[in-house]
Amino acid sequence: MKIEMQNISKSFGSNKVLEGIDLLIKSGEVHALMGENGAGKSTLMNILTGLFPASGGEIVIDGKQKRFSNPQAAEVFGISFIHQEMNTWPDLTVLENLFLGREIKNKFGILDNKAMRKKAAYAFEQLGVTIDLDAVIGKLSVGQQQMVEIAKSFLSDLKILIMDEPTAALTERETERLFKVIEGLKASGVGIVYISHRMEEIFKITDCVTVMRDGLVIDTKKTSETNVDELVRKMVGREISDYYPEKTAQIGDVVFEVENLSGERFKDVSFQVKSGEILAFAGLMGAGRTEVMRAIFGIDKLQSGVIKINGQVKSINSPADAIHQGIGFLTENRKEEGLVLDFSIRENITLPSNYDFVKRGIFDEKTSLEFVERLSERLKVKATDVNQTVGSLSGGNQQKVVLAKWIGIAPKVLILDEPTRGVDVGAKREIYQLINELAERGVPIIMVSSDLPEVLGVSDRIAVMHEGKIAGILDKSEASQEKIMQLATVN
């Protein structure tokens, strides 16, 4: 199959997001699509698959003009789009999610569960993963949910597969398995559009790369004929000489500490964080990193243990308690837990600090607006204004809004769970700079990350978890990817 997107343009009202885009997608080729958040990558793919109509231009497939009325029509044709944000129904089972809208029925019109289970088992076998088909999908980890999304594409006659940040929530082992699947699909003639901000992945598995910026195609060339510096320069329109800004914060006394924390998926976890210090948590998916942070913030129940801030024991039984004690928590899943997508940027940023703007029983609109505009400008949130709904922003800008929300409470301690997941290289550096600035103000920061270069590039110390326990804590000066992985995988 050969898809030619010719002179594609798209506007939302007066906001022009794509202009004169040409893109060629071919069978048996892995084509990287790169650009900063908001460059128009996902919008272009949504036009291809029929979610949005183009404002101009045409789509030609194997020499014939084609336009899909909706994503389901594109899937039937053999074009599948795995989105960055999971498109799942959390209260349904894995099997129900896989076959929602594509149920298999017998000749009597009754659901053929046996046939669906067989087909689902085959899809997971191709991915090399084992997931209980009867499990409620909302109870699975983010990584497992992503694998379910990927498995959906194996249920139809696949010709073109579009993947938007597919490895953002996967472990290293899951990622390697996915790359093998991609190689197999490529060998069988499937064309793949691979949207990712992870440079090492682009150079490992793609054949060619198209860079987009501000709704325009900047360049397309073979991956073997470019390099990281050139791609970054074309993505952001400027040089980024250092990906991880130098950390200058002075580390002081212990501000935050936990002793012998135990919960459903972790046991006897103890650590300290000092003022101005960034303590990273590394480990494989399911090691218990996120679960520890959720318990500290009062989302999940602690079975035992002590939490101290400035030497004083704190009782935290809910997120409201945590916020009251000055703890901010940027969650791993921004879409479901970090944001109210139907609310505006302004409403989201002020959610945990609304009470601070009440004077004599009256909400101070002017002060609130100035506060939000100042934070939005500082974090470089790309939007028409602060009244724009968060659901209409790109993933990277949504992440900045969540970060602004917690910076706004002037936290005593800040927990960041995968803070740059699905964020482009330019926005990543801005987030790292903000983290450094918070550290310089003396804020102790706990960062959970599956990106080992990020862990090594940003943190002062690294706590490595393995099967619900801290396997070791490394100083940055002695840490390496090999040492981290050894602690993360060996008892």
C-alpha positions, 0 to 999 in steps of 0.5 A: 500500500502507498499513501500520499497525503498531498497539500493537507491543511487544517484549521480549527476556527481561526487557528491554522494547525497544518499548512501544505503538508505532503507525506508519503507512507509506504508498505514495508517501511518504518517512517518516523514522524517527529516534532515538538508537541503541537507541531501537528503530528497527531492531527495529521494522522487523525485526518488520515484515519478520518477522525478530523476532515481536512480543510484542504488537500487530498489523500491518495491511496494506491493511485486513488483518492480516498477519504475515511468517514471515521476511524472505524472505516480506516480500520476496516480498510487496514489502517490502525492508529494506536494513540498516545492516550489509552482509548480504553473503557476502564470498567470493562475486561480486557476481552471486552475492550479488545472486541468492543464494536467488533464482536464476533458472533455465531450464526445465531447472533450470539457472542462467540466468546471461544472465537474471541478468546482464541483470536485475542490469545493469538494477538498477545502471543504475537506480542509475547505478553501474558495478560488475563483476558478476564481482568478489568482493564482499569486495574492493569498497569499503564504499560499493560493497558498500552499492550492491550491497545497494541494488541487491538491492531492485530485483530484486523487485516493490518496494512498500515499501523500508526503508533503514537509514543507506543513505548512511553509506558513500557518497560525495557523488556516490553519495548524490546519485544515491541521492536521485534514485532515491528520488524516482523510486521515490516518484513510482512509488508506492513507500513508503520508510522512511528511517532516518538520523541525518543531519539534512540528508538528513531535511529534503532528501528526507522527507515526514514524520518519526517520532521514537523514544526508549527504545522509544516513539514521541515524535512524528510530524509533517510534515518541513516543520513541524519543525526540527533543534533540535526533532528533536534535543530529542525524540530525546535528551530534552534540548537540545544547544546545540552539536553540536561541543564546543569544543576546548581542547587545547594543540597541542605538538610533532610526535609522529607522522610519515610520509614518502613512504609508498607502497602499492597504492592510494596514493603518496608520502604524507607528513604530521605530527601533533602532540601534542593535534592532530586531523588529519582526512583528507577525500576521495572514496571510493576516494581512498586515505584508508583504505588509508593508515591500514591500511598504517600499522597493518600490515594492508596491506603498505607498498611504501616509506616511513618511519613515525616516533613521537617522531622514532624510525623504527618498523618495523610489519609487522602490527597486533601491531607497531602495537599494541606501538608504541602505535598504536590503529586504529578501523576503518571496518568495525566489524562485520568488523574492529573487533569479535568479535560473539560475544564479550562487551563485556568480552572485546572491550575487553580484546582488545588489552590482555589482557597488561597484566592478567597478573601473575606468569603469572596473569590478574587478573580483578578488575582487568580487570573494574574497567577494563572497567566504568570504560571502559563507564561513561565511554563510556555504553555501553548494555547490561545488563552488560559480559558482554552479547555485542557482537553484541546491541548497537545500532550506536552502542553497538558503536562505543563498545565499539571506541573503548573498546578503543583508549582502553584501550591508552593510545595514543601515536597514535589513528587513527579511520576514520569514527568516527561512521558510523551513530551518532545525534546524541547519541552523536556528541557524546559521541564528539566529547567523548571525542576532545577529552579524548584530545587534551587528554591530548596524544594525536595523533589522525588522523580519516578522515571523509566527513562534511564538517561533522564534518571542519570541526567537529572537526579542527585541520587537514585533509589532502585526498586525491585519487587516492592522493595528498595534494592539500593540507593546510588549516588549520581557519581557512582550510578550507571545504567548497568548498575541500575538494571542490575539492582532492578532485576536481581534479588 
